[in-house]
Amino acid sequence: MDRGKRALNFKDLHILIIAPHADDEILGCGGLINRAKQSGSKITVLLINQEEEARKKEALESAKYLD
């Protein structure tokens, strides 16, 4: 089997992405998030470290695009 041509099935999954800082989830797996959302999956992002209030607000604002 040619692994390069095997498609991943993200249909109707609930995917948890754990990231140490805001933006790491997009930099690390933005393509996966996009493909999964297009397939009807629900994405939950858990950010471990919120150093500044401004970053928290920024992360909450960007999370709206995952819905």
PyMOL Python script that loads the backbone (N, CA, C, O; Angstrom):
from pymol import cmd

cmd.read_pdbstr("""\
ATOM      1  N   MET A   1       0.851  -1.191   0.000  1.00  0.00           N
ATOM      2  CA  MET A   1       0.000   0.000   0.000  1.00  0.00           C
ATOM      3  C   MET A   1       0.889   1.243   0.000  1.00  0.00           C
ATOM      4  O   MET A   1       1.868   1.322   0.742  1.00  0.00           O
ATOM      5  N   ASP A   2       0.535   2.199  -0.834  1.00  0.00           N
ATOM      6  CA  ASP A   2       1.287   3.445  -0.923  1.00  0.00           C
ATOM      7  C   ASP A   2       0.792   4.398   0.159  1.00  0.00           C
ATOM      8  O   ASP A   2      -0.291   4.972   0.036  1.00  0.00           O
ATOM      9  N   ARG A   3       1.575   4.568   1.211  1.00  0.00           N
ATOM     10  CA  ARG A   3       1.148   5.409   2.337  1.00  0.00           C
ATOM     11  C   ARG A   3       0.983   6.871   1.947  1.00  0.00           C
ATOM     12  O   ARG A   3       0.202   7.591   2.570  1.00  0.00           O
ATOM     13  N   GLY A   4       1.701   7.316   0.933  1.00  0.00           N
ATOM     14  CA  GLY A   4       1.609   8.710   0.522  1.00  0.00           C
ATOM     15  C   GLY A   4       0.253   9.086  -0.036  1.00  0.00           C
ATOM     16  O   GLY A   4      -0.094  10.266  -0.062  1.00  0.00           O
ATOM     17  N   LYS A   5      -0.526   8.108  -0.485  1.00  0.00           N
ATOM     18  CA  LYS A   5      -1.820   8.386  -1.094  1.00  0.00           C
ATOM     19  C   LYS A   5      -2.993   8.016  -0.201  1.00  0.00           C
ATOM     20  O   LYS A   5      -4.147   8.153  -0.609  1.00  0.00           O
ATOM     21  N   ARG A   6      -2.719   7.557   0.994  1.00  0.00           N
ATOM     22  CA  ARG A   6      -3.800   7.168   1.900  1.00  0.00           C
ATOM     23  C   ARG A   6      -4.374   8.406   2.582  1.00  0.00           C
ATOM     24  O   ARG A   6      -3.641   9.168   3.213  1.00  0.00           O
ATOM     25  N   ALA A   7      -5.668   8.602   2.456  1.00  0.00           N
ATOM     26  CA  ALA A   7      -6.319   9.775   3.031  1.00  0.00           C
ATOM     27  C   ALA A   7      -6.744   9.490   4.471  1.00  0.00           C
ATOM     28  O   ALA A   7      -7.192   8.390   4.794  1.00  0.00           O
ATOM     29  N   LEU A   8      -6.597  10.481   5.312  1.00  0.00           N
ATOM     30  CA  LEU A   8      -7.061  10.367   6.685  1.00  0.00           C
ATOM     31  C   LEU A   8      -8.536  10.744   6.750  1.00  0.00           C
ATOM     32  O   LEU A   8      -8.975  11.670   6.067  1.00  0.00           O
ATOM     33  N   ASN A   9      -9.287  10.040   7.557  1.00  0.00           N
ATOM     34  CA  ASN A   9     -10.709  10.296   7.706  1.00  0.00           C
ATOM     35  C   ASN A   9     -10.956  11.030   9.022  1.00  0.00           C
ATOM     36  O   ASN A   9     -10.762  10.465  10.099  1.00  0.00           O
ATOM     37  N   PHE A  10     -11.380  12.277   8.933  1.00  0.00           N
ATOM     38  CA  PHE A  10     -11.664  13.088  10.109  1.00  0.00           C
ATOM     39  C   PHE A  10     -13.160  13.303  10.304  1.00  0.00           C
ATOM     40  O   PHE A  10     -13.560  14.182  11.067  1.00  0.00           O
ATOM     41  N   LYS A  11     -13.979  12.527   9.635  1.00  0.00           N
ATOM     42  CA  LYS A  11     -15.424  12.761   9.651  1.00  0.00           C
ATOM     43  C   LYS A  11     -16.010  12.618  11.053  1.00  0.00           C
ATOM     44  O   LYS A  11     -15.912  11.566  11.684  1.00  0.00           O
ATOM     45  N   ASP A  12     -16.621  13.702  11.521  1.00  0.00           N
ATOM     46  CA  ASP A  12     -17.388  13.728  12.773  1.00  0.00           C
ATOM     47  C   ASP A  12     -16.602  13.296  14.012  1.00  0.00           C
ATOM     48  O   ASP A  12     -17.153  12.636  14.893  1.00  0.00           O
ATOM     49  N   LEU A  13     -15.348  13.656  14.084  1.00  0.00           N
ATOM     50  CA  LEU A  13     -14.542  13.369  15.274  1.00  0.00           C
ATOM     51  C   LEU A  13     -14.572  14.561  16.224  1.00  0.00           C
ATOM     52  O   LEU A  13     -14.947  15.666  15.832  1.00  0.00           O
ATOM     53  N   HIS A  14     -14.182  14.338  17.448  1.00  0.00           N
ATOM     54  CA  HIS A  14     -13.913  15.412  18.402  1.00  0.00           C
ATOM     55  C   HIS A  14     -12.427  15.324  18.698  1.00  0.00           C
ATOM     56  O   HIS A  14     -11.966  14.368  19.321  1.00  0.00           O
ATOM     57  N   ILE A  15     -11.677  16.326  18.251  1.00  0.00           N
ATOM     58  CA  ILE A  15     -10.216  16.315  18.339  1.00  0.00           C
ATOM     59  C   ILE A  15      -9.765  17.309  19.400  1.00  0.00           C
ATOM     60  O   ILE A  15     -10.159  18.475  19.378  1.00  0.00           O
ATOM     61  N   LEU A  16      -8.941  16.843  20.321  1.00  0.00           N
ATOM     62  CA  LEU A  16      -8.353  17.698  21.344  1.00  0.00           C
ATOM     63  C   LEU A  16      -6.916  18.009  20.946  1.00  0.00           C
ATOM     64  O   LEU A  16      -6.110  17.102  20.735  1.00  0.00           O
ATOM     65  N   ILE A  17      -6.602  19.298  20.844  1.00  0.00           N
ATOM     66  CA  ILE A  17      -5.245  19.749  20.537  1.00  0.00           C
ATOM     67  C   ILE A  17      -4.705  20.451  21.766  1.00  0.00           C
ATOM     68  O   ILE A  17      -5.303  21.406  22.262  1.00  0.00           O
ATOM     69  N   ILE A  18      -3.569  19.973  22.256  1.00  0.00           N
ATOM     70  CA  ILE A  18      -2.939  20.550  23.443  1.00  0.00           C
ATOM     71  C   ILE A  18      -1.703  21.312  22.985  1.00  0.00           C
ATOM     72  O   ILE A  18      -0.823  20.752  22.331  1.00  0.00           O
ATOM     73  N   ALA A  19      -1.645  22.595  23.335  1.00  0.00           N
ATOM     74  CA  ALA A  19      -0.532  23.448  22.917  1.00  0.00           C
ATOM     75  C   ALA A  19       0.017  24.208  24.119  1.00  0.00           C
ATOM     76  O   ALA A  19      -0.747  24.624  24.991  1.00  0.00           O
ATOM     77  N   PRO A  20       1.334  24.393  24.172  1.00  0.00           N
ATOM     78  CA  PRO A  20       1.928  25.103  25.303  1.00  0.00           C
ATOM     79  C   PRO A  20       1.628  26.602  25.315  1.00  0.00           C
ATOM     80  O   PRO A  20       1.523  27.197  26.388  1.00  0.00           O
ATOM     81  N   HIS A  21       1.488  27.217  24.149  1.00  0.00           N
ATOM     82  CA  HIS A  21       1.240  28.658  24.056  1.00  0.00           C
ATOM     83  C   HIS A  21       0.235  28.929  22.946  1.00  0.00           C
ATOM     84  O   HIS A  21       0.042  28.108  22.049  1.00  0.00           O
ATOM     85  N   ALA A  22      -0.397  30.088  23.020  1.00  0.00           N
ATOM     86  CA  ALA A  22      -1.288  30.520  21.947  1.00  0.00           C
ATOM     87  C   ALA A  22      -0.502  30.603  20.648  1.00  0.00           C
ATOM     88  O   ALA A  22       0.665  30.995  20.657  1.00  0.00           O
ATOM     89  N   ASP A  23      -1.107  30.249  19.563  1.00  0.00           N
ATOM     90  CA  ASP A  23      -0.546  30.196  18.207  1.00  0.00           C
ATOM     91  C   ASP A  23       0.210  28.908  17.920  1.00  0.00           C
ATOM     92  O   ASP A  23       0.388  28.569  16.750  1.00  0.00           O
ATOM     93  N   ASP A  24       0.662  28.176  18.930  1.00  0.00           N
ATOM     94  CA  ASP A  24       1.386  26.934  18.679  1.00  0.00           C
ATOM     95  C   ASP A  24       0.497  25.887  18.014  1.00  0.00           C
ATOM     96  O   ASP A  24       0.976  25.075  17.223  1.00  0.00           O
ATOM     97  N   GLU A  25      -0.792  25.906  18.333  1.00  0.00           N
ATOM     98  CA  GLU A  25      -1.703  24.935  17.720  1.00  0.00           C
ATOM     99  C   GLU A  25      -1.838  25.196  16.217  1.00  0.00           C
ATOM    100  O   GLU A  25      -1.962  24.254  15.433  1.00  0.00           O
ATOM    101  N   ILE A  26      -1.815  26.459  15.817  1.00  0.00           N
ATOM    102  CA  ILE A  26      -1.924  26.797  14.394  1.00  0.00           C
ATOM    103  C   ILE A  26      -0.617  26.521  13.679  1.00  0.00           C
ATOM    104  O   ILE A  26      -0.610  25.967  12.580  1.00  0.00           O
ATOM    105  N   LEU A  27       0.479  26.901  14.292  1.00  0.00           N
ATOM    106  CA  LEU A  27       1.785  26.655  13.674  1.00  0.00           C
ATOM    107  C   LEU A  27       2.087  25.166  13.576  1.00  0.00           C
ATOM    108  O   LEU A  27       2.680  24.711  12.597  1.00  0.00           O
ATOM    109  N   GLY A  28       1.684  24.414  14.582  1.00  0.00           N
ATOM    110  CA  GLY A  28       1.999  22.992  14.617  1.00  0.00           C
ATOM    111  C   GLY A  28       1.078  22.120  13.801  1.00  0.00           C
ATOM    112  O   GLY A  28       1.525  21.133  13.215  1.00  0.00           O
ATOM    113  N   CYS A  29      -0.208  22.461  13.746  1.00  0.00           N
ATOM    114  CA  CYS A  29      -1.145  21.572  13.042  1.00  0.00           C
ATOM    115  C   CYS A  29      -2.318  22.332  12.426  1.00  0.00           C
ATOM    116  O   CYS A  29      -3.452  21.853  12.444  1.00  0.00           O
ATOM    117  N   GLY A  30      -2.044  23.502  11.887  1.00  0.00           N
ATOM    118  CA  GLY A  30      -3.093  24.295  11.248  1.00  0.00           C
ATOM    119  C   GLY A  30      -3.756  23.584  10.086  1.00  0.00           C
ATOM    120  O   GLY A  30      -4.970  23.688   9.905  1.00  0.00           O
ATOM    121  N   GLY A  31      -2.976  22.862   9.295  1.00  0.00           N
ATOM    122  CA  GLY A  31      -3.530  22.125   8.162  1.00  0.00           C
ATOM    123  C   GLY A  31      -4.462  21.018   8.615  1.00  0.00           C
ATOM    124  O   GLY A  31      -5.514  20.801   8.014  1.00  0.00           O
ATOM    125  N   LEU A  32      -4.082  20.325   9.664  1.00  0.00           N
ATOM    126  CA  LEU A  32      -4.921  19.267  10.216  1.00  0.00           C
ATOM    127  C   LEU A  32      -6.227  19.850  10.754  1.00  0.00           C
ATOM    128  O   LEU A  32      -7.299  19.283  10.540  1.00  0.00           O
ATOM    129  N   ILE A  33      -6.136  20.970  11.443  1.00  0.00           N
ATOM    130  CA  ILE A  33      -7.330  21.624  11.975  1.00  0.00           C
ATOM    131  C   ILE A  33      -8.268  21.986  10.827  1.00  0.00           C
ATOM    132  O   ILE A  33      -9.472  21.737  10.903  1.00  0.00           O
ATOM    133  N   ASN A  34      -7.722  22.569   9.771  1.00  0.00           N
ATOM    134  CA  ASN A  34      -8.536  22.958   8.619  1.00  0.00           C
ATOM    135  C   ASN A  34      -9.210  21.748   7.975  1.00  0.00           C
ATOM    136  O   ASN A  34     -10.409  21.785   7.701  1.00  0.00           O
ATOM    137  N   ARG A  35      -8.464  20.690   7.735  1.00  0.00           N
ATOM    138  CA  ARG A  35      -9.019  19.492   7.103  1.00  0.00           C
ATOM    139  C   ARG A  35     -10.094  18.848   7.990  1.00  0.00           C
ATOM    140  O   ARG A  35     -11.143  18.426   7.503  1.00  0.00           O
ATOM    141  N   ALA A  36      -9.822  18.783   9.277  1.00  0.00           N
ATOM    142  CA  ALA A  36     -10.779  18.176  10.201  1.00  0.00           C
ATOM    143  C   ALA A  36     -12.068  18.990  10.257  1.00  0.00           C
ATOM    144  O   ALA A  36     -13.155  18.412  10.256  1.00  0.00           O
ATOM    145  N   LYS A  37     -11.974  20.308  10.305  1.00  0.00           N
ATOM    146  CA  LYS A  37     -13.172  21.163  10.333  1.00  0.00           C
ATOM    147  C   LYS A  37     -13.982  20.994   9.064  1.00  0.00           C
ATOM    148  O   LYS A  37     -15.211  20.957   9.123  1.00  0.00           O
ATOM    149  N   GLN A  38     -13.330  20.892   7.920  1.00  0.00           N
ATOM    150  CA  GLN A  38     -14.036  20.716   6.653  1.00  0.00           C
ATOM    151  C   GLN A  38     -14.750  19.370   6.603  1.00  0.00           C
ATOM    152  O   GLN A  38     -15.725  19.211   5.869  1.00  0.00           O
ATOM    153  N   SER A  39     -14.270  18.405   7.378  1.00  0.00           N
ATOM    154  CA  SER A  39     -14.878  17.073   7.409  1.00  0.00           C
ATOM    155  C   SER A  39     -15.965  16.945   8.466  1.00  0.00           C
ATOM    156  O   SER A  39     -16.560  15.878   8.618  1.00  0.00           O
ATOM    157  N   GLY A  40     -16.229  18.020   9.195  1.00  0.00           N
ATOM    158  CA  GLY A  40     -17.300  18.010  10.178  1.00  0.00           C
ATOM    159  C   GLY A  40     -16.859  17.703  11.599  1.00  0.00           C
ATOM    160  O   GLY A  40     -17.702  17.474  12.466  1.00  0.00           O
ATOM    161  N   SER A  41     -15.563  17.693  11.855  1.00  0.00           N
ATOM    162  CA  SER A  41     -15.074  17.413  13.199  1.00  0.00           C
ATOM    163  C   SER A  41     -15.191  18.633  14.100  1.00  0.00           C
ATOM    164  O   SER A  41     -15.213  19.773  13.635  1.00  0.00           O
ATOM    165  N   LYS A  42     -15.264  18.372  15.380  1.00  0.00           N
ATOM    166  CA  LYS A  42     -15.241  19.430  16.392  1.00  0.00           C
ATOM    167  C   LYS A  42     -13.816  19.503  16.923  1.00  0.00           C
ATOM    168  O   LYS A  42     -13.201  18.477  17.214  1.00  0.00           O
ATOM    169  N   ILE A  43     -13.296  20.723  17.047  1.00  0.00           N
ATOM    170  CA  ILE A  43     -11.925  20.932  17.525  1.00  0.00           C
ATOM    171  C   ILE A  43     -11.978  21.632  18.873  1.00  0.00           C
ATOM    172  O   ILE A  43     -12.680  22.631  19.036  1.00  0.00           O
ATOM    173  N   THR A  44     -11.238  21.107  19.834  1.00  0.00           N
ATOM    174  CA  THR A  44     -11.055  21.755  21.126  1.00  0.00           C
ATOM    175  C   THR A  44      -9.567  21.991  21.307  1.00  0.00           C
ATOM    176  O   THR A  44      -8.759  21.082  21.116  1.00  0.00           O
ATOM    177  N   VAL A  45      -9.203  23.219  21.676  1.00  0.00           N
ATOM    178  CA  VAL A  45      -7.801  23.561  21.892  1.00  0.00           C
ATOM    179  C   VAL A  45      -7.596  23.871  23.370  1.00  0.00           C
ATOM    180  O   VAL A  45      -8.299  24.701  23.947  1.00  0.00           O
ATOM    181  N   LEU A  46      -6.628  23.197  23.971  1.00  0.00           N
ATOM    182  CA  LEU A  46      -6.257  23.432  25.360  1.00  0.00           C
ATOM    183  C   LEU A  46      -4.902  24.123  25.367  1.00  0.00           C
ATOM    184  O   LEU A  46      -3.894  23.538  24.971  1.00  0.00           O
ATOM    185  N   LEU A  47      -4.886  25.386  25.824  1.00  0.00           N
ATOM    186  CA  LEU A  47      -3.641  26.140  25.931  1.00  0.00           C
ATOM    187  C   LEU A  47      -3.144  26.041  27.370  1.00  0.00           C
ATOM    188  O   LEU A  47      -3.875  26.339  28.314  1.00  0.00           O
ATOM    189  N   ILE A  48      -1.910  25.627  27.518  1.00  0.00           N
ATOM    190  CA  ILE A  48      -1.359  25.371  28.845  1.00  0.00           C
ATOM    191  C   ILE A  48      -0.873  26.646  29.535  1.00  0.00           C
ATOM    192  O   ILE A  48      -1.001  26.767  30.754  1.00  0.00           O
ATOM    193  N   ASN A  49      -0.326  27.587  28.790  1.00  0.00           N
ATOM    194  CA  ASN A  49       0.327  28.737  29.390  1.00  0.00           C
ATOM    195  C   ASN A  49      -0.245  30.035  28.822  1.00  0.00           C
ATOM    196  O   ASN A  49      -0.185  30.269  27.616  1.00  0.00           O
ATOM    197  N   GLN A  50      -0.785  30.854  29.674  1.00  0.00           N
ATOM    198  CA  GLN A  50      -1.268  32.175  29.279  1.00  0.00           C
ATOM    199  C   GLN A  50      -0.494  33.211  30.082  1.00  0.00           C
ATOM    200  O   GLN A  50      -0.893  33.569  31.190  1.00  0.00           O
ATOM    201  N   GLU A  51       0.611  33.691  29.524  1.00  0.00           N
ATOM    202  CA  GLU A  51       1.476  34.614  30.259  1.00  0.00           C
ATOM    203  C   GLU A  51       0.852  35.994  30.482  1.00  0.00           C
ATOM    204  O   GLU A  51       1.025  36.597  31.541  1.00  0.00           O
ATOM    205  N   GLU A  52       0.142  36.474  29.497  1.00  0.00           N
ATOM    206  CA  GLU A  52      -0.368  37.833  29.561  1.00  0.00           C
ATOM    207  C   GLU A  52      -1.863  37.860  29.268  1.00  0.00           C
ATOM    208  O   GLU A  52      -2.379  37.017  28.534  1.00  0.00           O
ATOM    209  N   GLU A  53      -2.532  38.812  29.835  1.00  0.00           N
ATOM    210  CA  GLU A  53      -3.976  38.957  29.595  1.00  0.00           C
ATOM    211  C   GLU A  53      -4.260  39.234  28.118  1.00  0.00           C
ATOM    212  O   GLU A  53      -5.248  38.743  27.572  1.00  0.00           O
ATOM    213  N   ALA A  54      -3.397  40.016  27.476  1.00  0.00           N
ATOM    214  CA  ALA A  54      -3.586  40.320  26.054  1.00  0.00           C
ATOM    215  C   ALA A  54      -3.532  39.053  25.211  1.00  0.00           C
ATOM    216  O   ALA A  54      -4.300  38.918  24.258  1.00  0.00           O
ATOM    217  N   ARG A  55      -2.645  38.124  25.540  1.00  0.00           N
ATOM    218  CA  ARG A  55      -2.553  36.859  24.791  1.00  0.00           C
ATOM    219  C   ARG A  55      -3.804  36.018  25.005  1.00  0.00           C
ATOM    220  O   ARG A  55      -4.261  35.332  24.090  1.00  0.00           O
ATOM    221  N   LYS A  56      -4.357  36.069  26.213  1.00  0.00           N
ATOM    222  CA  LYS A  56      -5.580  35.317  26.498  1.00  0.00           C
ATOM    223  C   LYS A  56      -6.723  35.826  25.634  1.00  0.00           C
ATOM    224  O   LYS A  56      -7.467  35.037  25.051  1.00  0.00           O
ATOM    225  N   LYS A  57      -6.860  37.148  25.552  1.00  0.00           N
ATOM    226  CA  LYS A  57      -7.908  37.752  24.735  1.00  0.00           C
ATOM    227  C   LYS A  57      -7.708  37.391  23.264  1.00  0.00           C
ATOM    228  O   LYS A  57      -8.668  37.080  22.559  1.00  0.00           O
ATOM    229  N   GLU A  58      -6.473  37.434  22.812  1.00  0.00           N
ATOM    230  CA  GLU A  58      -6.139  37.086  21.430  1.00  0.00           C
ATOM    231  C   GLU A  58      -6.498  35.627  21.126  1.00  0.00           C
ATOM    232  O   GLU A  58      -7.049  35.329  20.067  1.00  0.00           O
ATOM    233  N   ALA A  59      -6.186  34.727  22.052  1.00  0.00           N
ATOM    234  CA  ALA A  59      -6.485  33.306  21.872  1.00  0.00           C
ATOM    235  C   ALA A  59      -7.986  33.063  21.827  1.00  0.00           C
ATOM    236  O   ALA A  59      -8.455  32.274  21.006  1.00  0.00           O
ATOM    237  N   LEU A  60      -8.739  33.718  22.684  1.00  0.00           N
ATOM    238  CA  LEU A  60     -10.191  33.566  22.678  1.00  0.00           C
ATOM    239  C   LEU A  60     -10.811  34.108  21.384  1.00  0.00           C
ATOM    240  O   LEU A  60     -11.762  33.534  20.853  1.00  0.00           O
ATOM    241  N   GLU A  61     -10.270  35.199  20.895  1.00  0.00           N
ATOM    242  CA  GLU A  61     -10.768  35.769  19.643  1.00  0.00           C
ATOM    243  C   GLU A  61     -10.490  34.835  18.465  1.00  0.00           C
ATOM    244  O   GLU A  61     -11.364  34.630  17.622  1.00  0.00           O
ATOM    245  N   SER A  62      -9.307  34.278  18.400  1.00  0.00           N
ATOM    246  CA  SER A  62      -8.974  33.382  17.290  1.00  0.00           C
ATOM    247  C   SER A  62      -9.739  32.061  17.364  1.00  0.00           C
ATOM    248  O   SER A  62      -9.970  31.422  16.338  1.00  0.00           O
ATOM    249  N   ALA A  63     -10.132  31.649  18.565  1.00  0.00           N
ATOM    250  CA  ALA A  63     -10.885  30.399  18.733  1.00  0.00           C
ATOM    251  C   ALA A  63     -12.254  30.474  18.056  1.00  0.00           C
ATOM    252  O   ALA A  63     -12.835  29.442  17.722  1.00  0.00           O
ATOM    253  N   LYS A  64     -12.767  31.672  17.853  1.00  0.00           N
ATOM    254  CA  LYS A  64     -14.062  31.816  17.183  1.00  0.00           C
ATOM    255  C   LYS A  64     -14.035  31.232  15.781  1.00  0.00           C
ATOM    256  O   LYS A  64     -15.064  30.789  15.272  1.00  0.00           O
ATOM    257  N   TYR A  65     -12.856  31.228  15.146  1.00  0.00           N
ATOM    258  CA  TYR A  65     -12.735  30.705  13.794  1.00  0.00           C
ATOM    259  C   TYR A  65     -12.779  29.179  13.741  1.00  0.00           C
ATOM    260  O   TYR A  65     -12.929  28.600  12.665  1.00  0.00           O
ATOM    261  N   LEU A  66     -12.650  28.531  14.889  1.00  0.00           N
ATOM    262  CA  LEU A  66     -12.729  27.080  14.932  1.00  0.00           C
ATOM    263  C   LEU A  66     -14.164  26.585  14.971  1.00  0.00           C
ATOM    264  O   LEU A  66     -14.419  25.407  14.723  1.00  0.00           O
ATOM    265  N   ASP A  67     -15.094  27.460  15.277  1.00  0.00           N
ATOM    266  CA  ASP A  67     -16.510  27.061  15.355  1.00  0.00           C
ATOM    267  C   ASP A  67     -17.197  27.113  14.036  1.00  0.00           C
ATOM    268  O   ASP A  67     -18.386  26.806  13.946  1.00  0.00           O
TER     269      ASP A  67
END
""", "prot")
cmd.dss("prot")
cmd.show_as("cartoon", "prot")
cmd.util.cbc("prot")
cmd.orient("prot")
